[in-house]
Amino acid sequence: MAVAGCRVDAPAPLPDDIRASGVVVSANPTSLVIRPTSSGRIRFQVSDQQQQPIASYPVDFAIVSDSGDSDTAGAMLSTAHGLTDDRGQTDVEVIVGTLALKDRPAAFSVMATCPGSPGEKSDILVTTNAYSVEILPVPADDLLGSISVATTRLYFYDNAACADLDLHDINASIDQARSLHVISANSSYVFSGVAASGVHAVIGLGVDSAGTVQIGGCVDVPGGALLDSETIRASLFMDQLFPTVSGTFAVASDFQLNPAPPALKTVRLAWQQWARCPLDPARLWIDCTIAALNPNPGATLCVPDTGEVGPLGEQLLAIRGTDVAPLAGTLPGPSDTPCHGATDGSGDRSLEASVDALFTETRDQLTAARLGEFPAELATLLDDIRIESQMTLSRANEANSYWAQHDILGLTFPDALAPISFEVRTLGLPVTSASGILSSFKAGQLSVPIHGFTFRLGTSARYAFEATSLKSRGVNDIAELPRAIFERAHSSDQPTALLGCDAFDAVACDQIKQARGCVVGACQAGLDALGRGLAAAFDQLDGAAIDFRLAGSAPVVDLDGDGLADALGMTSAAGGIIAGTGLWAAEIQARAGSYVTYGSWLATPAAGNH
């Protein structure tokens, strides 16, 4: 077969000035569609740097394919060598055979090379289809990565839809695509040989000058919309910012409750009753015992009401000490009872002084119990809370959107008397999972909208307080605490030593000249009431139903450039990346009112998820 230019086996010597100035090769056309068992012609132009044609210059031709010879439809070239004519041109004809698969085009290139030039190629597509579509990549203007896009990589998939492909794992399907086409930003590319049936997908990846993928997108081209006499245009919106954040992440969230929740004051007021007055805990013990003599079932726990405690209670009130000031540094509360001194209104020894004397032999034990430190320990306990959780993210149908499921796994109180953690199953929280959270990924941030759980801050804080502050005092729980403290009361002026309520009863009944046993039942009931009141104070921090709601965002970090998120937020710079932590805004709903707080969070892929 004759072709333009002369075929030579030994090219003529090259002029020195051409080798020094460089050679430019161009192809016409740059792409060519050939039907099976047919042929097509490509003309290559050889010029110098001043765009002047170079005549009688040797050119070599070769078929190249990224995917191997099996995808070249048995193509052959009319010649492997050529010489340019007087216009600096030489032609080569491409002859193709049949397709291995009739419904899948074959794609390869014809490369022309010559001394002094890296060469040029023309892309060949062998197909029975003759339709074409122009793809125009359009970067989204609200994505942080859009401004740095220099080129766009285009991958065309015959008979495939975007739903069948993974934009964030292009390597998984790259062998199904036609040859890669790289175009400059703000330009388009025409794909020829497209079937007028089925659906075809085109993936576009926006790449910066360093070769890093910044954004991407995919568009479906319906074959039925193509015209045999016109090239239609399809816009490919690159509206997904890399990297992908799909997968399961282990999340650690830290909340500083500063200022403190208003309900914390209620808890501290209840617990400072152990050491609010100079003669505590004797004063507290007497209050609870007299209040228990009130037959009214709605009576306030440990608050004796004059005229409501019966004759026996009135006798005890009469021998109480005169009112004295509370200890310095205590908080005033609306239900505080008066503090009482060592003498009554007649100058005689008060009931407080008598009951306080029951601790004479065990004063060191009482001091070691550190009853006055309860309020401060409670305040410190609720300084900080850490929530361990798990967040599972999967892509939603909307661009830059992910479905999130957030599961609370555990709570930690790092500033308790000793750091203490609980798994949520041990706390009995009814709702610890939130799903169907439509999150968005823009400008490098994953935004997680408001969602909620049952948190029960008061109940959780009570468990932490019992496991740390009370345990350090040798007590298991709040119900046990009153008896553990008041069992230290000791009366040894009898043949048999009396302890706890028996010792209290002996002192009180003797002082009002009543038979022994007159208040022992009220004393026992008072201790039970005290325990219930101390526990109930924590309930003010609990809410009903969903009582903890939060929303936030975190920077998505890809440390190794593999397109997968390595972290959501970072505390320090790594790999040249400075991201910062994620941020939460949260609302805690309690019986005493809602409370807004803020926290930080970090997330890393769960084990086996990256």
C-alpha positions as semicolon CSV with decimal commas, in nm:
position;residue;x (nm);y (nm);z (nm)
1;M;0,000;0,000;0,000
2;A;0,138;0,340;-0,100
3;V;0,153;0,613;0,162
4;A;0,264;0,976;0,147
5;G;0,636;1,017;0,203
6;C;0,905;0,773;0,107
7;R;0,983;0,465;0,305
8;V;1,355;0,438;0,387
9;D;1,547;0,188;0,588
10;A;1,842;0,421;0,650
11;P;1,729;0,779;0,729
12;A;1,939;1,064;0,590
13;P;2,182;1,242;0,823
14;L;2,019;1,513;1,039
15;P;2,119;1,879;1,006
16;D;2,298;1,999;1,318
17;D;2,086;2,313;1,353
18;I;1,764;2,106;1,368
19;R;1,900;1,882;1,641
20;A;2,006;2,186;1,841
21;S;1,681;2,383;1,810
22;G;1,439;2,094;1,872
23;V;1,159;1,932;1,675
24;V;0,780;1,962;1,719
25;V;0,545;1,685;1,603
26;S;0,164;1,726;1,579
27;A;-0,112;1,485;1,476
28;N;-0,418;1,538;1,258
29;P;-0,661;1,421;1,371
30;T;-0,572;1,389;1,740
31;S;-0,837;1,119;1,769
32;L;-0,994;0,889;1,517
33;V;-1,290;0,648;1,521
34;I;-1,253;0,341;1,297
35;R;-1,514;0,076;1,240
36;P;-1,407;-0,289;1,273
37;T;-1,238;-0,441;0,959
38;S;-1,180;-0,091;0,824
39;S;-0,896;0,163;0,823
40;G;-0,817;0,528;0,890
41;R;-0,538;0,770;0,808
42;I;-0,337;0,996;1,036
43;R;-0,113;1,280;0,916
44;F;0,179;1,390;1,130
45;Q;0,337;1,733;1,089
46;V;0,706;1,782;1,175
47;S;0,827;2,141;1,233
48;D;1,105;2,329;1,408
49;Q;1,062;2,561;1,703
50;Q;0,979;2,848;1,463
51;Q;0,693;2,638;1,317
52;Q;0,877;2,593;0,988
53;P;0,822;2,252;0,822
54;I;1,115;2,012;0,818
55;A;1,141;1,814;0,494
56;S;1,299;1,472;0,443
57;Y;1,297;1,400;0,815
58;P;1,266;1,043;0,950
59;V;0,959;0,950;1,159
60;D;0,889;0,618;1,337
61;F;0,538;0,486;1,400
62;A;0,414;0,243;1,665
63;I;0,092;0,120;1,821
64;V;0,079;0,177;2,197
65;S;-0,184;0,059;2,444
66;D;-0,211;0,107;2,819
67;S;-0,400;-0,218;2,857
68;G;-0,211;-0,456;2,626
69;D;-0,243;-0,588;2,269
70;S;-0,578;-0,758;2,342
71;D;-0,750;-0,418;2,329
72;T;-0,614;-0,307;1,987
73;A;-0,862;-0,501;1,768
74;G;-0,570;-0,660;1,578
75;A;-0,459;-0,321;1,447
76;M;-0,166;-0,292;1,205
77;L;0,017;0,006;1,054
78;S;0,089;0,051;0,685
79;T;0,451;0,128;0,773
80;A;0,676;0,158;1,073
81;H;0,895;0,435;0,924
82;G;0,839;0,741;0,708
83;L;1,007;1,054;0,566
84;T;0,841;1,394;0,567
85;D;0,763;1,559;0,234
86;D;0,836;1,920;0,138
87;R;0,556;2,037;0,369
88;G;0,703;1,845;0,666
89;Q;0,418;1,591;0,660
90;T;0,401;1,214;0,656
91;D;0,099;0,983;0,671
92;V;0,036;0,644;0,821
93;E;-0,270;0,425;0,773
94;V;-0,421;0,222;1,057
95;I;-0,587;-0,106;0,959
96;V;-0,803;-0,280;1,220
97;G;-0,964;-0,621;1,248
98;T;-1,260;-0,730;1,458
99;L;-1,351;-0,645;1,818
100;A;-1,299;-0,900;2,093
101;L;-1,632;-0,790;2,244
102;K;-1,886;-0,628;2,013
103;D;-2,036;-0,413;2,287
104;R;-1,702;-0,281;2,410
105;P;-1,484;-0,050;2,198
106;A;-1,110;-0,101;2,165
107;A;-0,890;0,198;2,245
108;F;-0,522;0,251;2,170
109;S;-0,291;0,514;2,022
110;V;-0,057;0,554;1,726
111;M;0,266;0,718;1,837
112;A;0,498;0,909;1,598
113;T;0,851;0,976;1,720
114;C;1,158;1,131;1,559
115;P;1,501;1,255;1,667
116;G;1,488;1,572;1,871
117;S;1,124;1,530;1,980
118;P;0,937;1,325;2,241
119;G;0,680;1,257;1,969
120;E;0,303;1,285;1,944
121;K;0,014;1,042;1,943
122;S;-0,331;1,012;1,793
123;D;-0,595;0,823;1,991
124;I;-0,779;0,546;1,805
125;L;-1,118;0,410;1,898
126;V;-1,246;0,098;1,721
127;T;-1,625;0,072;1,750
128;T;-1,942;0,016;1,552
129;N;-2,089;0,333;1,711
130;A;-2,066;0,672;1,544
131;Y;-2,216;0,910;1,802
132;S;-2,020;1,167;2,000
133;V;-2,055;1,373;2,317
134;E;-1,858;1,674;2,438
135;I;-1,781;1,665;2,811
136;L;-1,737;2,001;2,984
137;P;-1,597;1,969;3,338
138;V;-1,740;2,234;3,571
139;P;-1,567;2,272;3,912
140;A;-1,802;2,367;4,194
141;D;-1,719;2,716;4,311
142;D;-1,798;2,649;4,679
143;L;-1,536;2,375;4,727
144;L;-1,202;2,465;4,876
145;G;-1,014;2,245;4,625
146;S;-1,175;2,403;4,317
147;I;-0,950;2,708;4,308
148;S;-0,634;2,497;4,273
149;V;-0,748;2,273;3,982
150;A;-0,499;2,294;3,692
151;T;-0,606;1,997;3,480
152;T;-0,891;1,750;3,463
153;R;-0,857;1,374;3,417
154;L;-1,143;1,223;3,219
155;Y;-1,239;0,855;3,229
156;F;-1,509;0,733;2,989
157;Y;-1,698;0,414;3,074
158;D;-1,906;0,252;2,798
159;N;-2,225;0,083;2,920
160;A;-2,171;0,179;3,282
161;A;-2,349;0,423;3,514
162;C;-2,207;0,648;3,783
163;A;-2,390;0,435;4,039
164;D;-2,173;0,140;3,931
165;L;-1,846;0,327;3,990
166;D;-1,658;0,449;4,296
167;L;-1,540;0,803;4,239
168;H;-1,315;0,780;4,541
169;D;-1,157;0,451;4,436
170;I;-1,091;0,503;4,066
171;N;-0,833;0,225;4,057
172;A;-1,103;-0,033;4,123
173;S;-1,261;0,031;3,779
174;I;-0,989;0,198;3,573
175;D;-0,941;-0,109;3,351
176;Q;-1,302;-0,071;3,235
177;A;-1,245;0,283;3,112
178;R;-1,120;0,411;2,779
179;S;-0,775;0,568;2,761
180;L;-0,727;0,852;3,008
181;H;-0,764;1,203;2,865
182;V;-0,608;1,494;3,052
183;I;-0,732;1,840;2,958
184;S;-0,653;2,183;3,095
185;A;-0,889;2,359;3,333
186;N;-1,187;2,533;3,172
187;S;-1,166;2,322;2,853
188;S;-1,372;2,033;2,716
189;Y;-1,317;1,705;2,536
190;V;-1,521;1,524;2,268
191;F;-1,566;1,148;2,307
192;S;-1,651;0,976;1,979
193;G;-1,781;0,630;1,903
194;V;-2,047;0,639;2,172
195;A;-2,338;0,394;2,151
196;A;-2,686;0,539;2,109
197;S;-2,820;0,290;2,364
198;G;-2,775;0,224;2,731
199;V;-2,599;0,464;2,970
200;H;-2,235;0,570;2,970
201;A;-2,050;0,729;3,262
202;V;-1,775;0,989;3,258
203;I;-1,566;1,054;3,569
204;G;-1,373;1,376;3,603
205;L;-1,098;1,434;3,858
206;G;-0,970;1,788;3,913
207;V;-0,596;1,782;3,977
208;D;-0,372;2,061;4,106
209;S;-0,029;2,152;3,971
210;A;0,136;1,903;4,207
211;G;-0,068;1,615;4,066
212;T;-0,293;1,579;4,372
213;V;-0,662;1,511;4,313
214;Q;-0,863;1,789;4,475
215;I;-1,220;1,747;4,349
216;G;-1,417;1,506;4,136
217;G;-1,751;1,422;3,985
218;C;-1,935;1,187;3,752
219;V;-2,201;1,235;3,484
220;D;-2,425;0,979;3,315
221;V;-2,462;1,010;2,936
222;P;-2,786;0,842;2,817
223;G;-2,725;0,687;2,476
224;G;-3,081;0,758;2,369
225;A;-3,016;1,132;2,395
226;L;-2,733;1,129;2,135
227;L;-2,784;1,254;1,778
228;D;-2,618;1,100;1,472
229;S;-2,561;1,438;1,309
230;E;-2,462;1,648;1,607
231;T;-2,222;1,640;1,900
232;I;-2,416;1,708;2,218
233;R;-2,258;1,869;2,524
234;A;-2,283;1,734;2,878
235;S;-2,164;1,924;3,186
236;L;-1,968;1,720;3,436
237;F;-2,000;1,886;3,775
238;M;-1,696;1,819;3,989
239;D;-1,865;1,881;4,321
240;Q;-1,712;1,624;4,553
241;L;-1,411;1,723;4,755
242;F;-1,149;1,459;4,823
243;P;-1,069;1,269;5,036
244;T;-1,362;1,040;5,105
245;V;-1,482;1,006;5,462
246;S;-1,680;0,687;5,417
247;G;-1,623;0,423;5,683
248;T;-1,634;0,381;6,058
249;F;-1,446;0,618;6,288
250;A;-1,363;0,600;6,658
251;V;-1,457;0,936;6,810
252;A;-1,336;1,097;7,133
253;S;-1,528;1,410;7,238
254;D;-1,429;1,630;7,533
255;F;-1,671;1,874;7,695
256;Q;-1,567;2,131;7,953
257;L;-1,871;2,225;8,159
258;N;-1,758;2,579;8,226
259;P;-1,953;2,761;8,352
260;A;-2,110;2,478;8,546
261;P;-2,466;2,361;8,474
262;P;-2,715;2,551;8,695
263;A;-2,842;2,222;8,841
264;L;-2,497;2,152;8,987
265;K;-2,569;2,409;9,258
266;T;-2,867;2,202;9,373
267;V;-2,645;1,895;9,405
268;R;-2,376;2,085;9,595
269;L;-2,632;2,238;9,834
270;A;-2,758;1,893;9,925
271;W;-2,413;1,754;9,983
272;Q;-2,277;2,048;10,181
273;Q;-2,534;1,967;10,455
274;W;-2,279;1,722;10,594
275;A;-2,056;2,010;10,703
276;R;-2,252;2,338;10,672
277;C;-2,280;2,412;11,041
278;P;-2,025;2,416;11,327
279;L;-2,183;2,109;11,494
280;D;-2,236;1,903;11,178
281;P;-2,301;1,622;11,112
282;A;-2,484;1,615;11,449
283;R;-2,714;1,903;11,336
284;L;-2,797;1,719;11,010
285;W;-2,871;1,395;11,201
286;I;-3,111;1,573;11,435
287;D;-3,287;1,751;11,145
288;C;-3,350;1,423;10,965
289;T;-3,474;1,245;11,279
290;I;-3,719;1,520;11,384
291;A;-3,843;1,560;11,022
292;A;-3,916;1,183;11,018
293;L;-4,164;1,236;11,307
294;N;-4,385;1,435;11,066
295;P;-4,676;1,205;10,970
296;N;-4,738;1,403;10,650
297;P;-4,618;1,185;10,357
298;G;-4,536;1,497;10,156
299;A;-4,304;1,644;10,418
300;T;-3,967;1,775;10,302
301;L;-3,688;1,531;10,375
302;C;-3,464;1,629;10,667
303;V;-3,641;1,965;10,712
304;P;-3,835;1,968;11,044
305;D;-4,145;2,194;11,036
306;T;-4,257;2,344;11,368
307;G;-4,610;2,236;11,448
308;E;-4,592;1,941;11,208
309;V;-4,370;1,698;11,401
310;G;-4,597;1,595;11,687
311;P;-4,542;1,631;12,063
312;L;-4,220;1,431;12,066
313;G;-4,075;1,639;11,786
314;E;-4,169;1,962;11,960
315;Q;-3,988;1,846;12,275
316;L;-3,674;1,782;12,073
317;L;-3,700;2,120;11,900
318;A;-3,718;2,287;12,239
319;I;-3,377;2,159;12,350
320;R;-3,192;2,244;12,031
321;G;-2,912;2,498;12,043
322;T;-2,960;2,863;11,969
323;D;-2,914;2,974;11,608
324;V;-2,556;3,034;11,497
325;A;-2,400;3,132;11,166
326;P;-2,309;2,869;10,906
327;L;-1,946;2,795;10,839
328;A;-1,762;3,038;10,613
329;G;-1,756;2,946;10,244
330;T;-2,085;2,755;10,239
331;L;-2,351;2,834;9,983
332;P;-2,692;2,967;10,097
333;G;-2,985;2,751;9,990
334;P;-3,362;2,812;9,994
335;S;-3,436;2,502;10,206
336;D;-3,151;2,545;10,455
337;T;-3,240;2,476;10,815
338;P;-3,081;2,692;11,090
339;C;-2,745;2,603;11,237
340;H;-2,752;2,544;11,613
341;G;-2,497;2,605;11,887
342;A;-2,384;2,411;12,195
343;T;-2,641;2,564;12,436
344;D;-3,017;2,604;12,417
345;G;-3,224;2,913;12,493
346;S;-3,196;2,846;12,870
347;G;-2,822;2,815;12,862
348;D;-2,832;2,439;12,909
349;R;-2,641;2,190;12,700
350;S;-2,814;2,160;12,361
351;L;-2,921;1,844;12,185
352;E;-2,656;1,923;11,918
353;A;-2,381;1,925;12,180
354;S;-2,502;1,593;12,323
355;V;-2,520;1,422;11,983
356;D;-2,187;1,570;11,875
357;A;-2,030;1,423;12,190
358;L;-2,120;1,074;12,062
359;F;-1,830;1,113;11,813
360;T;-1,570;1,191;12,081
361;E;-1,398;0,854;12,060
362;T;-1,425;0,835;11,678
363;R;-1,350;1,199;11,594
364;D;-1,041;1,103;11,395
365;Q;-1,249;0,865;11,181
366;L;-1,505;1,138;11,123
367;T;-1,233;1,382;11,021
368;A;-1,083;1,124;10,785
369;A;-1,419;1,096;10,608
370;R;-1,364;1,454;10,476
371;L;-1,736;1,532;10,477
372;G;-1,676;1,898;10,405
373;E;-1,502;1,817;10,076
374;F;-1,808;1,667;9,908
375;P;-1,921;1,990;9,731
376;A;-1,576;2,061;9,587
377;E;-1,536;1,702;9,467
378;L;-1,872;1,723;9,293
379;A;-1,778;2,048;9,120
380;T;-1,450;1,899;9,001
381;L;-1,621;1,579;8,891
382;L;-1,832;1,779;8,645
383;D;-1,554;2,000;8,514
384;D;-1,492;1,773;8,216
385;I;-1,667;1,483;8,047
386;R;-1,529;1,263;7,771
387;I;-1,764;1,073;7,541
388;E;-1,629;0,775;7,352
389;S;-1,838;0,702;7,045
390;Q;-1,838;0,550;6,698
391;M;-1,946;0,728;6,381
392;T;-2,020;0,537;6,062
393;L;-2,038;0,740;5,741
394;S;-2,169;0,630;5,401
395;R;-2,219;0,839;5,089
396;A;-2,567;0,979;5,030
397;N;-2,725;1,047;4,692
398;E;-2,673;1,421;4,720
399;A;-2,335;1,566;4,622
400;N;-2,093;1,613;4,913
401;S;-2,336;1,439;5,146
402;Y;-2,296;1,143;5,379
403;W;-2,535;0,947;5,595
404;A;-2,402;0,926;5,950
405;Q;-2,483;0,690;6,233
406;H;-2,348;0,798;6,570
407;D;-2,329;0,552;6,861
408;I;-2,222;0,643;7,215
409;L;-2,002;0,371;7,360
410;G;-1,881;0,508;7,691
411;L;-1,848;0,804;7,929
412;T;-1,540;0,910;8,122
413;F;-1,514;1,157;8,409
414;P;-1,141;1,243;8,395
415;D;-1,151;1,496;8,682
416;A;-1,329;1,280;8,937
417;L;-1,141;1,200;9,255
418;A;-0,991;0,923;9,041
419;P;-1,062;0,907;8,664
420;I;-1,355;0,674;8,604
421;S;-1,510;0,534;8,283
422;F;-1,837;0,354;8,214
423;E;-1,965;0,159;7,918
424;V;-2,307;0,291;7,827
425;R;-2,465;-0,051;7,870
426;T;-2,376;-0,041;8,240
427;L;-2,548;0,298;8,273
428;G;-2,874;0,166;8,131
429;L;-2,920;0,459;7,893
430;P;-3,221;0,386;7,667
431;V;-3,115;0,572;7,349
432;T;-2,745;0,562;7,265
433;S;-2,762;0,557;6,883
434;A;-2,866;0,821;6,631
435;S;-2,894;0,732;6,261
436;G;-3,011;0,895;5,939
437;I;-2,798;1,205;6,004
438;L;-2,745;1,373;5,665
439;S;-2,399;1,527;5,694
440;S;-2,223;1,748;5,440
441;F;-1,861;1,775;5,328
442;K;-1,755;2,116;5,196
443;A;-1,446;2,335;5,218
444;G;-1,255;2,054;5,383
445;Q;-1,500;2,022;5,674
446;L;-1,742;1,745;5,760
447;S;-2,051;1,906;5,914
448;V;-2,270;1,683;6,132
449;P;-2,614;1,836;6,199
450;I;-2,801;1,819;6,527
451;H;-2,883;1,476;6,665
452;G;-2,949;1,344;7,013
453;F;-2,923;1,072;7,275
454;T;-3,036;0,999;7,628
455;F;-2,743;1,121;7,834
456;R;-2,874;1,134;8,192
457;L;-2,590;1,350;8,319
458;G;-2,713;1,334;8,678
459;T;-2,742;0,955;8,687
460;S;-2,402;0,912;8,523
461;A;-2,244;1,166;8,759
462;R;-2,395;0,987;9,061
463;Y;-2,243;0,656;8,951
464;A;-1,906;0,826;8,903
465;F;-1,931;0,996;9,244
466;E;-2,016;0,671;9,417
467;A;-1,734;0,484;9,242
468;T;-1,473;0,744;9,333
469;S;-1,553;0,983;9,620
470;L;-1,765;0,741;9,822
471;K;-1,546;0,441;9,750
472;S;-1,244;0,634;9,880
473;R;-1,435;0,662;10,208
474;G;-1,510;0,291;10,223
475;V;-1,874;0,330;10,113
476;N;-2,035;0,155;9,816
477;D;-2,329;0,384;9,740
478;I;-2,531;0,682;9,862
479;A;-2,792;0,471;10,042
480;E;-2,517;0,319;10,255
481;L;-2,345;0,649;10,337
482;P;-2,567;0,786;10,624
483;R;-2,542;0,467;10,827
484;A;-2,170;0,434;10,754
485;I;-2,113;0,783;10,897
486;F;-2,353;0,775;11,191
487;E;-2,256;0,423;11,299
488;R;-1,939;0,597;11,420
489;A;-2,151;0,755;11,698
490;H;-2,067;0,571;12,020
491;S;-2,218;0,582;12,369
492;S;-2,015;0,397;12,633
493;D;-2,190;0,513;12,951
494;Q;-2,411;0,205;12,947
495;P;-2,331;-0,156;13,040
496;T;-2,342;-0,233;12,671
497;A;-2,197;0,018;12,423
498;L;-2,455;0,171;12,194
499;L;-2,388;0,262;11,830
500;G;-2,562;0,469;11,564
501;C;-2,934;0,526;11,612
502;D;-2,929;0,337;11,943
503;A;-2,674;0,584;12,079
504;F;-2,873;0,880;11,939
505;D;-3,196;0,747;12,091
506;A;-3,039;0,706;12,434
507;V;-2,907;1,064;12,439
508;A;-3,221;1,227;12,297
509;C;-3,476;1,032;12,504
510;D;-3,282;1,085;12,826
511;Q;-3,255;1,460;12,759
512;I;-3,633;1,503;12,713
513;K;-3,702;1,252;12,992
514;Q;-3,870;0,994;12,772
515;A;-3,830;0,618;12,777
516;R;-3,549;0,469;12,572
517;G;-3,659;0,380;12,221
518;C;-3,874;0,690;12,183
519;V;-3,699;0,806;11,863
520;V;-3,501;0,506;11,741
521;G;-3,756;0,439;11,465
522;A;-3,756;0,804;11,357
523;C;-3,376;0,798;11,351
524;Q;-3,371;0,498;11,118
525;A;-3,634;0,657;10,894
526;G;-3,437;0,982;10,896
527;L;-3,123;0,810;10,771
528;D;-3,321;0,651;10,489
529;A;-3,468;0,990;10,402
530;L;-3,123;1,147;10,402
531;G;-2,995;0,887;10,157
532;R;-3,295;0,941;9,928
533;G;-3,249;1,317;9,939
534;L;-2,879;1,300;9,856
535;A;-2,945;1,071;9,559
536;A;-3,243;1,276;9,439
537;A;-3,025;1,586;9,414
538;F;-2,848;1,432;9,114
539;D;-3,184;1,390;8,939
540;Q;-3,190;1,766;8,877
541;L;-2,915;1,710;8,617
542;D;-3,121;1,447;8,432
543;G;-3,364;1,524;8,155
544;A;-3,659;1,341;8,006
545;A;-3,646;1,144;7,678
546;I;-3,368;1,277;7,451
547;D;-3,177;1,508;7,685
548;F;-2,846;1,556;7,502
549;R;-2,831;1,710;7,155
550;L;-2,522;1,811;6,964
551;A;-2,406;1,932;6,625
552;G;-2,061;2,009;6,497
553;S;-1,794;1,989;6,232
554;A;-1,437;1,868;6,190
555;P;-1,162;1,911;5,929
556;V;-1,108;1,602;5,714
557;V;-0,742;1,506;5,700
558;D;-0,573;1,284;5,438
559;L;-0,214;1,242;5,555
560;D;-0,088;1,010;5,280
561;G;-0,279;1,142;4,979
562;D;-0,457;0,814;4,908
563;G;-0,798;0,980;4,890
564;L;-0,912;0,830;5,223
565;A;-0,961;1,030;5,541
566;D;-0,694;0,945;5,798
567;A;-0,851;1,161;6,068
568;L;-1,130;1,400;6,145
569;G;-0,943;1,675;6,324
570;M;-0,588;1,675;6,462
571;T;-0,440;1,823;6,777
572;S;-0,100;1,899;6,620
573;A;0,063;1,936;6,281
574;A;0,148;1,614;6,096
575;G;0,282;1,563;5,746
576;G;0,281;1,938;5,692
577;I;-0,093;1,955;5,767
578;I;-0,235;2,179;6,039
579;A;-0,603;2,102;6,085
580;G;-0,716;2,162;6,445
581;T;-0,980;1,964;6,631
582;G;-1,345;1,923;6,550
583;L;-1,595;2,131;6,746
584;W;-1,930;2,040;6,902
585;A;-2,209;2,263;7,025
586;A;-2,430;2,071;7,266
587;E;-2,746;2,126;7,467
588;I;-2,801;1,933;7,788
589;Q;-3,165;1,933;7,894
590;A;-3,210;1,891;8,269
591;R;-3,499;1,922;8,513
592;A;-3,348;2,246;8,634
593;G;-3,337;2,385;8,277
594;S;-3,142;2,354;7,954
595;Y;-2,770;2,410;7,944
596;V;-2,555;2,487;7,638
597;T;-2,193;2,379;7,628
598;Y;-1,916;2,328;7,376
599;G;-1,662;2,056;7,315
600;S;-1,383;1,937;7,090
601;W;-1,358;1,604;6,911
602;L;-1,116;1,387;6,719
603;A;-1,186;1,079;6,509
604;T;-0,966;0,815;6,351
605;P;-1,062;0,516;6,136
606;A;-1,173;0,225;6,349
607;A;-0,949;-0,081;6,356
608;G;-0,954;-0,264;6,022
609;N;-1,144;0,020;5,852
610;H;-0,867;0,192;5,654
